[in-house]
């Protein structure tokens, strides 16, 4: 099992996890460490998809995370193939850190 931590330092769409081989994401944490609310969009992007950051691959849309709070996405494992990515966009730079826990399958 492995964890990847990414601090979202800009409002640009940011890859937070790229699969190498087949990988199961077991949980994702979205921690808003700022004093104001933050809104995120999360995308699961296939490695051969040229539409990153589009409505074709969004999995969480306009999720508001309260100040100093954490949203945990752990309802089901998300299976990724080699090169697939999880990408996140936030409305406020330097407000959210994303932690992805995964395991190779």
ABEGO torsion letter per residue (X at the ends): XBBBBBBBABABBBBABBBBEBBBBABBBBBBABABBBBBBBBBBBAABAABGBAAABABBGBBBBBGBBBBBAABBBBBBBGBBBBBBBABBGABBBBBBBBBX
